[in-house]
Amino acid sequence: MKRQQIIVTGTGVLLLLALYFFGQTVPPQKKMEPSEAGTSGASISRISTEDILRASQSKLTPTQQEYVTRLQNAVVRGDVKVQQLNAYRQLAAFWRDSVQSGFLPFAYYTGEAAKLENSEKSLTFAARLFLESLRGQDNPAIKGWMATNAKELFEKALELNPQNDSTKVGLGASYVFGSSAGSPTEVMQGIQRILEVARRDSTNMYAQFMLGWGGIVSGQFDKAIERLTTVVRHQPANIEAILLLAQVYQQQGNKSAAIQWYEAARRQIDNPEMIKEIDQSIQALR
């Protein structure tokens, strides 16, 4: 089974995982993104921050546009770091709280504020905003833009604390999930960064989980199963790892194992939408 096929097959469950873990933040964004880019994801190679912000602002009311423009001008004209930082934070809060489909500008301005603040905590928080949404992103251009932002933020955090293993794993994962059309070179570059952590500390389940994901992205399904099984053994309530195991086994044609893992996930979930999706997957296997 080709790598692209397993990712597409798992999209429904992964979107529900986004809903489960992040509430309403991610799904509305996905409805907006094709129009943001101006064309279909398959035909786009690059997209700029200006494109993202312009498309997002075009959906605002005149009053909202005026407010955003005023804050943007405060950033450009502000010659005091505190003034610029305050403007970035206000812009991030606006896109987070006032616009249903404002995740991309929210993440961007959160990242810009983090760069000015230059603390490890703020930089990794902003980087993870991009990374967590990146994993479910289908639009190649937006995926590349998000990955670039995530990498930059993780790298700046590592400059402050080069020994932070979670940050190293996050940086590696940004290469894995942000690779252009599943570029083997970029995927393996990311996997090697994560392996550096896992080889030194085999109990780091964040690294093991991301290596499992990396195995799926690179088409190394046996390795993915090995890593994800390790994660579930140490973290029995890790729903995402359980569902990924079910999907990998399903793609390999091991119906009984796939059903076993789908049922294991179902027992731990109380979200009706996710349960419905899982039930449909189980039924299709019987």
C-alpha positions, 0 to 999 in steps of 0.5 A, a space after each residue: 500500500 502506498 504511503 499516500 493511500 494510508 494517509 488519505 484513508 486515515 483522514 476522517 479519523 484524524 480530523 475527528 482527533 483534531 476535533 476531540 483534542 482541539 475543539 473547534 479550532 481546526 475543522 473550520 480552518 480546513 474549510 477556509 484554506 482552499 479559498 485562502 490559497 486561491 486555488 486547489 492544494 495540489 497545484 500550489 507550491 508556495 504561499 507567503 505570509 502576506 497571502 495568508 493574511 490578505 486572504 484572511 483579512 478579506 473575510 473580515 467586516 469593515 470594522 474588523 479590518 480597520 482594527 487589524 490595520 491599526 494594530 498592524 501599523 502599530 507593529 510597523 511604526 513602533 520603535 519600542 519592543 514593548 509596543 510591538 510585542 503588545 500589538 502582536 499579542 492583540 492581533 493574536 488574541 483577535 484572530 483567536 477569539 473573534 474569527 472562527 476561521 482565524 487559526 493561521 493568522 492567530 498562529 502567525 502572530 503568536 509566533 511573532 510575539 514569541 520571537 520578540 519575547 524570546 523565551 523558550 516557553 513562548 517559542 515552543 508554545 508557538 511552534 507546537 501550534 503550527 506542528 499540531 495543526 500541520 499533522 492534519 493539513 492537506 494543502 501542500 502550500 499551507 503545509 509548507 508555510 506552517 512547517 517553515 514557521 514551526 522549524 524557525 520557532 523550534 530552532 530559536 527555542 533550541 538556541 536558548 536550550 540546546 538540551 531540550 529533547 522535546 524541542 528536538 523531537 518537535 523540530 524533527 517532526 516539523 520536517 516529517 510532516 512538512 515535507 514537500 509532497 512527502 519528500 524522502 530527503 526531508 522526511 528522513 532528515 526529520 526522522 534522524 533528528 528524532 532518532 537522536 533523542 530516541 537512541 539516547 532515551 528509549 523511554 521518551 514516548 514523544 520521540 517514539 510516537 513521532 517515529 511511529 508517525 514518521 514510519 507511516 509517512 515514509 511507508 515503513 509500516 512495520 517500524 511504525 507498528 513497532 514504535 506505536 505499540 511501544 507507545 501504547 504499552 507505556 501510554 494505554 490511553 493514547 487514543 491517537 497512537 491506538 487509532 494509528 495502529 488500527 489504520 496501519 493494520 487495516 492498510 496491511 490487510 490485517 483485519 482482525 488486528 485493525 478491529 482490535 485496535 479500533 475497538 480499543 480506541 472506542 472503549 476510551 472515547 465518548 465523542 459521538 462523532 468519533 465513535 460513529 467514524 470508528 464504528 463505520 471503519 469496523 463495519 467495513 472490515 467485517 
